[in-house]
């Protein structure tokens, strides 16, 4: 029994799924059932006979079912455990302190694969963008009763057009009955087209043995790190990650969830809405979505930092700490199954081993055991542990407002004070006791969350109540939240010390007793809160503008020196007019325009001398450019002009 969990409800220890299906004609030599993902513990029976068990919660279970099948109608029964407490102590369980329910069940597809033998077990595609070509590592097995020497043929097609663009073949070594082996093919792709979020062009390889055929989709894509420059590179060029997080297992317990996670049309529209927010990247965190989500990310063009559901932190205040029974070998076994499922997705660019957990003994060792399995050599993220390789990324969660949100700071949250402490642009709140090791990725920040109805979450209620009082409106809180989130995003982008900036979070739950929330008003209709779109979308624009001025008060009649920075995440140079306005109550009271230019992946700063009015009151600085799509991009800062008259004497 896991000591941090309530005992399982004795009234229910399992759920059962039943399905019947027909097989007409002879049963083929190979029949393998795949349960893509299910919690908590899977047992399969076919026609009343056991086919096997799988205790893993986040990776597929494979079951050899041929001896149990019959011609005609067959019955499939799948049993899954009803409680997180039933997960073996040496396996990960998806512990998440901010969830209230751990929902059991099958949460991905179930498939039956029928074929002759020799048959294909797995295909790993390895793009080579400079040739261009694709290498394919093909695992094959012999399920027959005699030795065979398979002859493999492979065809590569453009996924959409179906045009054949490459072919290859090889003869494998002889396989004894029950034996397996690996064949490697290299197929040139003349004129190959690279995959990127801006052009998500896909290919498909089909491999046949004469008795079996399988396909794998891939993109010509290379993702590497450049620690010396502190950046990542996509297809050899600098690439800045802008995006957010999807917490699908939290969304599973959301009241508006319904069948949305399994609705392909909705999931596609969801990812398109993310791209409309100028996001090119996501972190799928604290639980994997169904596999087709990765297919859609491939097709729509979104880079995925794929986080394995490990979050044990340190043992305190109800947190379990690292489960002593989980060894590096146990974790490496789970990582292996995860990698085999994902390594053909061009969207997947970072293997993220865990979240906010410091355990170098187990996790770092497990990464070292498996990283060589990925022939594309993607970088890893070891959460708050030490990077396993100099080529890996390091994650940070600079939650400026955490103490304020919990009522442990003053009444108002002063972003300018936080900027002064972090002005060098090196984020805090990451791996402990090691210096920052670039490339740095911020994949969580905010701590200003509001529920979809505009009410504070449990982590932010104290701060909002101190700042605005109990009678504040949802509109007041939303204005503060979205304006501050936009300013934080601009700050990290302008400092240019981080390879990626992903805010928390794009999709999660919204609960009265929840800790975080997303930004939707209507999640089924994908209707965002309007202020989020008004302010935060601009902060993520590929060519961004930011007012690098953080003082919240000024003197009447003072002339402010205001830097305005351009941040260009694109390969193409940007040039155009940069306008800075001073407004009061929605009216312009001063304006100036200067020419601006930012080179490829570059920045540029212009200084404006801004004369303030002589009378006290609130004014707003508004910087504006025409973005790379021609639409306006704005940055806003409020300044309070303080009265010089002394305060009245206390009576």
C-alpha positions as CSV (number, residue, x, y, z in Angstrom):
1,X,0.0,0.0,0.0
2,X,1.3,3.5,-0.9
3,X,1.3,5.4,2.4
4,X,0.3,8.7,0.9
5,X,-2.9,7.3,-0.6
6,X,-6.3,6.6,0.8
7,X,-7.2,2.8,0.7
8,X,-9.1,1.7,-2.4
9,X,-12.9,1.6,-2.0
10,X,-13.6,-2.0,-1.0
11,X,-16.9,-1.8,-3.0
12,X,-15.1,-1.7,-6.3
13,X,-11.7,-3.0,-7.2
14,X,-11.9,-3.2,-11.0
15,X,-13.8,-2.0,-14.1
16,X,-14.5,-4.4,-17.0
17,X,-14.8,-3.7,-20.7
18,X,-16.5,-6.2,-23.0
19,X,-16.5,-6.3,-26.8
20,X,-17.3,-8.9,-29.4
21,X,-15.9,-9.2,-32.9
22,X,-15.9,-11.6,-35.8
23,X,-13.0,-13.2,-37.6
24,X,-14.0,-14.8,-40.9
25,X,-11.7,-17.3,-42.5
26,X,-8.5,-18.9,-41.1
27,X,-6.7,-17.3,-38.2
28,X,-3.4,-15.8,-39.4
29,X,-0.1,-16.7,-37.9
30,X,0.2,-13.6,-35.8
31,X,-2.5,-11.9,-33.7
32,X,-1.4,-9.1,-31.3
33,X,-3.7,-7.0,-29.2
34,X,-2.6,-3.5,-28.3
35,X,-4.2,-1.6,-25.4
36,X,-2.6,1.8,-26.0
37,X,-3.0,3.3,-22.5
38,X,-5.1,2.3,-19.5
39,X,-5.0,2.9,-15.7
40,X,-4.6,1.1,-13.3
41,X,-3.3,-2.3,-14.4
42,X,-4.7,-4.1,-17.4
43,X,-5.7,-7.8,-17.7
44,X,-6.9,-9.2,-21.0
45,X,-9.1,-12.3,-21.5
46,X,-10.1,-13.6,-25.0
47,X,-12.9,-16.1,-25.1
48,X,-12.7,-16.5,-21.4
49,X,-9.0,-17.4,-21.4
50,X,-6.3,-15.1,-20.0
51,X,-4.0,-13.4,-22.5
52,X,-1.8,-11.6,-20.1
53,X,-1.4,-8.5,-17.9
54,X,0.2,-5.1,-18.1
55,X,0.8,-3.0,-15.0
56,X,2.1,0.1,-16.8
57,X,-0.2,3.1,-16.8
58,X,1.2,5.4,-19.5
59,X,2.5,3.1,-22.2
60,X,1.0,0.4,-24.3
61,X,0.3,-3.2,-23.3
62,X,0.8,-5.8,-26.0
63,X,-0.8,-9.2,-25.8
64,X,-0.3,-12.3,-27.9
65,X,-3.8,-13.6,-28.5
66,X,-3.6,-16.0,-31.5
67,X,-4.0,-19.2,-29.5
68,X,-7.2,-17.8,-28.0
69,X,-8.9,-16.7,-31.2
70,X,-11.4,-18.7,-33.2
71,X,-13.2,-18.4,-36.5
72,X,-16.5,-16.6,-36.1
73,X,-17.5,-14.5,-33.1
74,X,-14.9,-13.8,-30.3
75,X,-15.3,-12.1,-27.0
76,X,-12.7,-9.6,-25.6
77,X,-12.7,-8.7,-21.9
78,X,-10.4,-6.1,-20.4
79,X,-10.1,-5.6,-16.7
80,X,-8.6,-2.4,-15.3
81,X,-7.9,-1.6,-11.7
82,X,-10.1,0.9,-10.0
83,X,-7.6,2.8,-7.9
84,X,-4.2,4.4,-8.0
85,X,-3.4,2.4,-4.8
86,X,-3.3,-0.8,-6.9
87,X,-0.3,0.3,-8.9
88,X,2.8,-1.8,-7.9
89,X,5.2,0.1,-5.7
90,X,8.0,0.0,-8.3
91,X,6.0,1.6,-11.1
92,X,5.1,5.3,-11.7
93,X,1.5,6.1,-10.9
94,X,0.9,9.7,-12.1
95,X,0.8,11.2,-8.6
96,X,-0.3,14.9,-8.8
97,X,-0.8,16.9,-5.7
98,X,-3.1,19.3,-7.5
99,X,-5.6,16.6,-8.7
100,X,-8.6,15.5,-6.6
101,X,-9.5,12.4,-8.6
102,X,-7.5,9.6,-10.2
103,X,-9.8,8.3,-12.8
104,X,-9.3,4.7,-13.9
105,X,-10.1,3.2,-17.2
106,X,-8.9,2.8,-20.8
107,X,-8.1,6.3,-22.1
108,X,-6.7,5.4,-25.6
109,X,-7.4,3.1,-28.5
110,X,-7.5,-0.7,-28.4
111,X,-6.3,-2.4,-31.7
112,X,-6.0,-6.0,-32.9
113,X,-3.1,-6.6,-35.4
114,X,-3.4,-9.6,-37.7
115,X,-0.6,-10.7,-40.1
116,X,1.5,-13.5,-41.4
117,X,5.1,-14.0,-40.3
118,X,7.9,-12.9,-40.4
119,X,6.2,-9.8,-39.1
120,X,7.2,-6.2,-38.2
121,X,7.4,-5.4,-34.5
122,X,8.6,-1.7,-34.6
123,X,9.9,0.9,-37.1
124,X,12.1,3.7,-36.0
125,X,12.6,6.4,-38.6
126,X,15.8,8.6,-38.3
127,X,15.7,11.6,-40.6
128,X,18.9,12.8,-42.1
129,X,18.2,16.3,-43.4
130,X,21.5,17.1,-45.1
131,X,21.5,14.1,-47.5
132,X,18.4,14.3,-47.5
133,X,17.4,10.7,-46.6
134,X,15.7,8.6,-43.9
135,X,17.1,5.7,-42.1
136,X,14.7,3.1,-40.9
137,X,15.5,0.6,-38.1
138,X,13.0,-2.2,-38.5
139,X,12.5,-4.8,-35.8
140,X,11.2,-8.1,-37.2
141,X,10.1,-11.4,-35.6
142,X,9.5,-14.9,-36.7
143,X,6.3,-16.3,-35.2
144,X,6.3,-19.5,-37.4
145,X,7.7,-23.0,-36.8
146,X,10.6,-22.9,-39.2
147,X,13.6,-20.7,-39.8
148,X,13.1,-17.8,-42.3
149,X,15.3,-15.2,-44.0
150,X,13.1,-12.2,-44.5
151,X,13.4,-10.0,-47.5
152,X,12.2,-6.5,-46.8
153,X,11.0,-3.8,-49.1
154,X,10.3,-0.2,-48.2
155,X,8.5,2.6,-50.1
156,X,8.5,6.3,-48.9
157,X,5.6,8.5,-50.0
158,X,4.5,12.0,-49.4
159,X,1.8,11.6,-46.8
160,X,-0.8,13.9,-48.4
161,X,-0.2,13.5,-52.1
162,X,0.8,9.7,-51.9
163,X,3.5,10.4,-54.4
164,X,6.4,7.8,-54.2
165,X,9.7,9.6,-53.5
166,X,12.0,6.8,-52.4
167,X,12.4,3.1,-52.3
168,X,14.8,0.6,-50.7
169,X,15.2,-3.0,-49.5
170,X,17.4,-5.5,-47.7
171,X,17.6,-9.2,-46.9
172,X,17.7,-9.9,-43.1
173,X,19.8,-12.5,-41.3
174,X,18.1,-15.9,-40.8
175,X,15.6,-15.9,-38.0
176,X,14.9,-19.2,-36.1
177,X,11.4,-20.0,-34.9
178,X,10.5,-17.4,-32.3
179,X,13.6,-15.4,-33.1
180,X,13.8,-11.7,-33.9
181,X,16.3,-9.2,-35.4
182,X,16.7,-5.7,-36.7
183,X,17.2,-4.5,-40.3
184,X,18.5,-1.1,-41.2
185,X,17.6,0.7,-44.4
186,X,18.8,4.0,-45.8
187,X,16.5,5.6,-48.4
188,X,17.5,8.8,-50.2
189,X,14.8,11.4,-50.6
190,X,16.0,13.8,-53.4
191,X,14.6,17.3,-53.0
192,X,13.3,16.4,-49.5
193,X,11.1,18.9,-47.8
194,X,11.9,19.8,-44.2
195,X,9.2,19.6,-41.4
196,X,8.7,22.6,-39.2
197,X,5.8,24.3,-37.4
198,X,5.7,26.8,-40.2
199,X,5.6,24.0,-42.8
200,X,4.6,20.6,-41.3
201,X,5.3,18.5,-44.3
202,X,5.0,14.7,-43.6
203,X,6.2,11.5,-45.2
204,X,5.2,7.9,-44.7
205,X,7.3,4.8,-45.0
206,X,5.7,1.4,-45.8
207,X,7.7,-1.7,-45.0
208,X,6.7,-5.2,-46.2
209,X,8.1,-8.6,-45.4
210,X,5.9,-10.5,-47.9
211,X,3.8,-11.7,-45.0
212,X,3.3,-8.4,-43.1
213,X,3.1,-4.7,-43.9
214,X,3.4,-1.7,-41.6
215,X,3.6,2.0,-42.1
216,X,5.2,4.8,-40.0
217,X,4.8,8.5,-40.6
218,X,7.7,10.9,-40.1
219,X,9.1,14.3,-41.0
220,X,12.5,15.4,-42.2
221,X,13.3,17.2,-39.0
222,X,16.4,17.7,-36.8
223,X,16.2,19.2,-33.3
224,X,19.4,19.9,-31.4
225,X,20.8,22.2,-28.7
226,X,23.5,24.8,-28.9
227,X,24.7,25.2,-25.3
228,X,27.4,27.7,-26.2
229,X,24.7,30.0,-27.6
230,X,22.1,29.0,-25.1
231,X,19.6,28.2,-27.8
232,X,18.0,25.2,-29.6
233,X,18.2,24.6,-33.3
234,X,15.5,23.3,-35.6
235,X,16.9,22.0,-38.9
236,X,20.2,23.6,-38.1
237,X,18.8,27.1,-37.5
238,X,18.1,29.0,-34.3
239,X,14.5,28.5,-33.1
240,X,12.8,30.1,-30.1
241,X,10.1,28.1,-28.4
242,X,6.9,30.0,-27.5
243,X,4.0,28.2,-26.0
244,X,2.2,26.7,-23.2
245,X,1.2,23.5,-21.3
246,X,-1.5,20.9,-21.7
247,X,-2.4,19.0,-18.5
248,X,-4.7,16.4,-20.0
249,X,-5.1,14.3,-16.9
250,X,-6.2,17.3,-14.9
251,X,-8.7,18.1,-17.7
252,X,-10.0,14.5,-17.3
253,X,-11.6,15.6,-14.1
254,X,-13.0,18.9,-15.5
255,X,-16.7,19.3,-15.4
256,X,-16.8,20.4,-19.1
257,X,-14.6,17.5,-20.3
258,X,-17.2,15.0,-21.6
259,X,-15.8,13.1,-24.6
260,X,-13.7,16.1,-25.8
261,X,-10.2,14.4,-25.4
262,X,-11.3,11.7,-27.8
263,X,-13.0,14.0,-30.3
264,X,-10.5,14.4,-33.2
265,X,-12.2,17.4,-34.7
266,X,-12.2,19.2,-31.3
267,X,-8.5,18.3,-30.6
268,X,-7.5,19.6,-34.0
269,X,-9.4,22.9,-33.5
270,X,-7.8,23.2,-30.0
271,X,-4.3,22.9,-31.5
272,X,-5.2,25.4,-34.2
273,X,-6.3,27.8,-31.6
274,X,-3.0,27.4,-29.9
275,X,-1.2,28.4,-33.1
276,X,-3.5,31.4,-33.4
277,X,-2.1,32.5,-30.0
278,X,1.4,32.6,-31.7
279,X,2.5,29.3,-29.9
280,X,4.8,27.0,-31.8
281,X,5.4,24.7,-28.8
282,X,3.6,22.8,-26.1
283,X,4.5,20.8,-23.1
284,X,2.3,17.8,-22.6
285,X,2.7,17.4,-18.9
286,X,1.5,15.5,-15.8
287,X,0.0,12.7,-18.0
288,X,0.0,11.7,-21.6
289,X,-3.0,12.4,-24.0
290,X,-4.3,9.7,-26.4
291,X,-1.8,9.0,-29.1
292,X,-3.7,10.7,-31.9
293,X,-3.0,14.0,-30.2
294,X,0.6,13.6,-31.3
295,X,-0.6,12.8,-34.9
296,X,-2.5,16.1,-34.9
297,X,0.5,18.0,-33.5
298,X,2.6,16.5,-36.4
299,X,0.0,17.6,-38.9
300,X,-0.7,21.1,-37.5
301,X,3.0,21.8,-36.7
302,X,3.5,22.2,-33.0
303,X,6.7,21.1,-31.2
304,X,6.1,18.9,-28.1
305,X,8.1,18.7,-25.0
306,X,6.8,15.3,-23.9
307,X,6.9,14.9,-20.1
308,X,6.8,11.5,-18.5
309,X,4.2,11.6,-15.6
310,X,6.7,11.7,-12.7
311,X,6.2,14.3,-10.0
312,X,7.2,13.3,-6.5
313,X,9.1,16.4,-5.4
314,X,10.3,16.2,-1.7
315,X,8.6,14.4,1.2
316,X,6.8,17.1,3.1
317,X,3.3,18.5,3.7
318,X,1.5,15.5,2.2
319,X,3.9,15.0,-0.7
320,X,5.2,11.4,-0.9
321,X,8.8,12.1,-1.9
322,X,10.5,9.6,-4.2
323,X,9.0,6.1,-3.9
324,X,11.9,4.0,-2.6
325,X,10.8,0.9,-4.6
326,X,11.3,2.6,-8.0
327,X,14.8,1.8,-9.2
328,X,16.6,3.2,-12.2
329,X,16.0,-0.1,-14.0
330,X,12.3,0.1,-13.3
331,X,12.1,3.7,-14.6
332,X,14.3,2.9,-17.7
333,X,11.8,0.1,-18.6
334,X,8.9,2.5,-18.6
335,X,11.0,5.1,-20.5
336,X,11.8,2.5,-23.1
337,X,8.2,1.7,-23.9
338,X,7.4,5.5,-24.0
339,X,10.2,6.1,-26.5
340,X,9.2,3.2,-28.7
341,X,5.8,4.7,-29.0
342,X,6.8,8.3,-29.8
343,X,10.1,8.3,-31.7
344,X,8.6,8.7,-35.2
345,X,6.6,11.9,-34.3
346,X,8.4,14.9,-35.7
347,X,6.5,17.0,-33.2
348,X,8.3,15.3,-30.3
349,X,11.6,17.2,-29.8
350,X,12.4,16.9,-26.0
351,X,12.2,13.8,-23.9
352,X,11.1,15.3,-20.5
353,X,11.9,12.8,-17.8
354,X,9.9,14.3,-14.9
355,X,8.4,17.4,-13.3
356,X,9.9,19.3,-10.3
357,X,11.6,16.3,-8.8
358,X,15.2,16.2,-7.6
359,X,16.4,12.6,-7.7
360,X,19.7,12.3,-9.7
361,X,20.4,8.8,-8.3
362,X,17.4,7.2,-10.0
363,X,16.1,9.5,-12.7
364,X,19.5,10.6,-14.1
365,X,20.7,7.0,-14.2
366,X,17.5,5.9,-16.0
367,X,18.0,8.6,-18.7
368,X,21.6,7.4,-19.2
369,X,20.4,3.8,-19.7
370,X,17.9,4.7,-22.4
371,X,19.0,7.8,-24.3
372,X,21.0,5.8,-26.9
373,X,17.8,4.0,-28.0
374,X,16.7,7.2,-29.8
375,X,18.9,7.3,-32.9
376,X,17.7,10.9,-33.6
377,X,19.4,11.9,-30.3
378,X,16.8,14.3,-29.1
379,X,17.8,16.2,-25.9
380,X,16.4,15.3,-22.5
381,X,15.0,17.5,-19.7
382,X,15.6,16.1,-16.2
383,X,13.2,18.5,-14.5
384,X,14.8,19.8,-11.3
385,X,17.6,17.3,-11.5
386,X,21.0,17.7,-13.0
387,X,21.1,17.4,-16.8
388,X,22.3,13.9,-17.8
389,X,24.3,15.3,-20.8
390,X,25.8,18.7,-21.7
391,X,23.5,18.7,-24.7
392,X,20.4,18.5,-22.6
393,X,18.1,21.4,-21.7
394,X,17.4,22.7,-18.1
395,X,13.9,23.7,-17.0
396,X,12.8,26.6,-14.7
397,X,9.6,27.7,-13.2
398,X,10.0,31.3,-12.2
399,X,6.8,31.9,-10.3
400,X,7.3,35.6,-9.4
401,X,3.8,35.8,-7.8
402,X,3.8,32.6,-5.7
403,X,4.3,34.4,-2.3
404,X,1.9,37.1,-3.2
405,X,-0.7,34.7,-4.4
406,X,-0.5,32.9,-1.0
407,X,-0.8,36.1,0.9
408,X,2.9,36.1,2.0
409,X,3.8,39.5,0.4
410,X,2.3,43.0,0.5
411,X,-1.2,43.9,-0.7
412,X,-0.1,44.7,-4.3
413,X,2.0,42.6,-6.6
414,X,4.8,44.9,-7.9
415,X,6.2,43.4,-11.1
416,X,8.9,46.0,-11.3
417,X,10.4,44.8,-8.0
418,X,10.6,41.2,-9.4
419,X,12.2,42.5,-12.6
420,X,15.0,44.2,-10.7
421,X,15.8,40.9,-8.9
422,X,15.8,39.0,-12.2
423,X,17.0,41.6,-14.6
424,X,19.9,39.5,-15.9
425,X,17.2,37.2,-17.4
426,X,18.4,34.0,-15.7
427,X,15.3,32.4,-14.2
428,X,15.1,31.1,-10.7
429,X,13.2,28.1,-9.3
430,X,14.8,25.2,-11.1
431,X,17.4,22.6,-10.4
432,X,18.9,23.0,-7.0
433,X,22.6,23.4,-6.1
434,X,23.8,23.6,-9.7
435,X,24.5,26.7,-11.8
436,X,22.2,27.4,-14.7
437,X,23.2,25.1,-17.6
438,X,22.0,26.4,-21.0
439,X,19.9,26.0,-23.0
440,X,17.4,27.1,-20.4
441,X,13.7,26.6,-20.9
442,X,11.0,28.2,-18.9
443,X,8.0,25.8,-19.1
444,X,5.9,27.2,-16.2
445,X,5.3,30.7,-15.0
446,X,2.4,32.9,-13.9
447,X,0.9,32.0,-10.5
448,X,-1.9,34.5,-11.2
449,X,-4.5,31.9,-12.1
450,X,-8.2,32.6,-12.3
451,X,-10.9,30.0,-12.8
452,X,-13.0,30.3,-16.0
453,X,-15.7,32.3,-14.1
454,X,-13.0,34.8,-13.0
455,X,-12.8,33.7,-9.4
456,X,-9.3,33.1,-7.9
457,X,-7.9,29.6,-7.5
458,X,-6.8,28.2,-4.2
459,X,-3.2,29.2,-4.9
460,X,-4.1,32.8,-5.8
461,X,-7.1,33.7,-3.6
462,X,-5.1,35.3,-0.8
463,X,-3.3,37.6,-3.2
464,X,-6.3,38.7,-5.1
465,X,-8.3,39.3,-1.9
466,X,-5.4,41.4,-0.4
467,X,-5.1,43.4,-3.6
468,X,-8.6,43.9,-4.7
469,X,-10.8,43.0,-1.7
470,X,-13.7,40.7,-1.4
471,X,-16.0,42.9,-3.6
472,X,-13.7,42.9,-6.7
473,X,-15.3,42.0,-10.0
474,X,-14.1,39.1,-12.3
475,X,-13.3,41.8,-14.9
476,X,-10.9,43.6,-12.5
477,X,-9.1,40.4,-11.7
478,X,-8.9,39.4,-15.4
479,X,-7.5,42.7,-16.4
480,X,-4.7,42.4,-13.8
481,X,-4.0,38.8,-14.6
482,X,-3.8,39.1,-18.4
483,X,-1.9,42.4,-18.4
484,X,0.7,41.0,-15.9
485,X,1.0,37.7,-17.7
486,X,1.7,39.6,-21.0
487,X,4.3,41.8,-19.3
488,X,6.1,38.7,-17.8
489,X,6.1,37.1,-21.2
490,X,7.6,40.2,-22.7
491,X,10.2,40.4,-20.0
492,X,11.6,36.9,-20.5
493,X,11.5,37.3,-24.3
494,X,13.3,40.6,-24.2
495,X,16.1,39.3,-22.0
496,X,16.9,36.6,-24.6
497,X,18.5,34.2,-22.1
498,X,16.0,31.4,-22.5
499,X,15.6,29.1,-25.5
500,X,11.9,28.5,-24.7
501,X,9.1,30.3,-22.9
502,X,6.0,28.2,-22.2
503,X,3.4,29.6,-19.8
504,X,1.1,27.5,-17.5
505,X,-1.4,26.6,-18.8
506,X,-3.3,26.2,-22.1
507,X,-5.6,23.4,-21.0
508,X,-6.4,22.0,-17.5
509,X,-9.2,21.9,-15.1
510,X,-11.3,24.7,-13.7
511,X,-12.6,23.8,-10.2
512,X,-13.7,25.8,-7.2
513,X,-11.2,23.8,-5.2
514,X,-8.6,23.7,-7.9
515,X,-5.1,25.1,-7.9
516,X,-4.7,26.3,-11.5
517,X,-6.9,26.9,-14.6
518,X,-6.8,27.5,-18.3
519,X,-8.0,30.6,-20.1
520,X,-11.3,29.4,-21.7
521,X,-14.8,30.7,-21.0
522,X,-16.3,27.8,-22.9
523,X,-13.8,24.9,-23.4
524,X,-16.1,22.9,-25.6
525,X,-16.6,25.8,-27.9
526,X,-12.9,26.9,-27.5
527,X,-13.9,30.4,-26.6
528,X,-11.1,32.1,-24.8
529,X,-11.5,34.8,-22.2
530,X,-11.4,38.0,-24.3
531,X,-8.7,39.9,-22.3
532,X,-6.4,36.9,-22.6
533,X,-6.6,37.2,-26.4
534,X,-6.4,41.0,-26.2
535,X,-3.1,41.2,-24.2
536,X,-1.3,37.8,-24.0
537,X,-1.5,36.9,-27.7
538,X,0.5,40.0,-28.6
539,X,3.2,39.1,-26.0
540,X,3.9,35.8,-28.0
541,X,4.0,37.4,-31.4
542,X,6.9,36.1,-33.5
543,X,8.1,39.6,-33.9
544,X,7.4,41.1,-30.6
545,X,7.5,44.6,-29.1
546,X,8.1,45.2,-25.4
547,X,8.3,48.3,-23.2
548,X,11.4,47.7,-21.1
549,X,10.2,50.1,-18.4
550,X,9.0,48.8,-15.1
551,X,8.6,51.7,-12.7
552,X,5.0,52.0,-11.7
553,X,5.2,55.5,-10.3
554,X,6.7,58.8,-11.6
555,X,6.7,62.5,-10.8
556,X,4.4,65.1,-12.4
557,X,6.1,66.8,-15.3
558,X,9.0,64.3,-15.4
559,X,10.5,63.2,-18.7
560,X,10.8,59.4,-18.8
561,X,13.5,57.6,-20.7
562,X,11.6,54.6,-22.1
563,X,13.3,51.8,-23.9
564,X,11.2,49.9,-26.4
565,X,12.6,46.6,-27.6
566,X,11.9,44.6,-30.8
567,X,12.4,40.8,-30.4
568,X,12.5,38.9,-33.7
569,X,12.2,35.1,-33.5
570,X,12.2,34.7,-37.3
571,X,14.9,34.0,-39.8
572,X,13.7,37.0,-41.9
573,X,14.6,40.5,-40.9
574,X,11.9,42.8,-39.7
575,X,11.7,46.6,-40.3
576,X,9.0,49.1,-39.8
577,X,7.7,51.9,-37.6
578,X,7.8,51.7,-33.9
579,X,5.2,54.0,-32.2
580,X,5.1,54.8,-28.6
581,X,2.0,56.6,-27.2
582,X,1.1,58.1,-23.8
583,X,-2.6,57.8,-23.1
584,X,-4.9,58.9,-20.3
585,X,-8.4,57.6,-19.9
586,X,-8.2,56.1,-23.4
587,X,-7.1,59.4,-25.2
588,X,-3.6,60.0,-26.7
589,X,-1.8,62.8,-24.9
590,X,1.6,62.3,-26.6
591,X,3.0,60.1,-29.4
592,X,6.3,59.5,-31.2
593,X,7.4,57.2,-34.0
594,X,10.8,55.9,-34.9
595,X,12.1,53.5,-37.6
596,X,13.0,50.1,-36.2
597,X,14.8,47.1,-37.6
598,X,15.6,43.7,-36.0
599,X,17.8,41.2,-37.9
600,X,17.2,37.4,-38.1
601,X,16.6,36.0,-34.6
602,X,17.8,39.4,-33.3
603,X,16.7,42.3,-31.1
604,X,16.8,46.0,-31.3
605,X,16.1,48.8,-28.8
606,X,14.9,52.3,-29.3
607,X,14.8,55.0,-26.6
608,X,11.9,57.4,-26.3
609,X,11.9,60.6,-24.2
610,X,8.3,60.8,-22.9
611,X,7.1,64.0,-21.2
612,X,4.6,63.4,-18.5
613,X,1.7,65.8,-17.7
614,X,2.0,68.0,-14.7
615,X,-1.2,66.8,-13.0
616,X,-1.3,63.5,-11.0
617,X,-3.2,60.5,-12.1
618,X,-2.8,57.2,-14.1
619,X,-1.3,57.2,-17.6
620,X,-0.5,54.3,-19.9
621,X,2.5,53.7,-22.2
622,X,1.5,51.9,-25.4
623,X,4.1,50.6,-27.9
624,X,2.9,49.3,-31.2
625,X,4.3,47.8,-34.4
626,X,2.9,46.0,-37.4
627,X,3.8,42.3,-36.7
628,X,5.1,39.8,-39.2
629,X,1.5,39.0,-40.3
630,X,0.8,42.8,-40.7
631,X,-1.5,42.9,-37.7
632,X,-0.8,45.3,-34.8
633,X,1.3,44.0,-31.9
634,X,1.2,46.1,-28.7
635,X,2.9,46.3,-25.3
636,X,1.4,48.2,-22.4
637,X,2.6,49.7,-19.1
638,X,0.7,51.6,-16.5
639,X,2.4,54.5,-14.6
640,X,0.9,56.4,-11.7
641,X,1.9,60.1,-11.6
642,X,2.1,60.8,-7.9
643,X,1.1,64.0,-6.3
644,X,3.9,66.1,-4.8
645,X,1.7,67.5,-2.0
646,X,2.4,66.0,1.4
647,X,-0.1,63.6,2.8
648,X,-2.6,65.0,5.4
649,X,-1.5,64.8,9.0
650,X,-2.8,61.9,11.0
651,X,-5.5,62.9,13.5
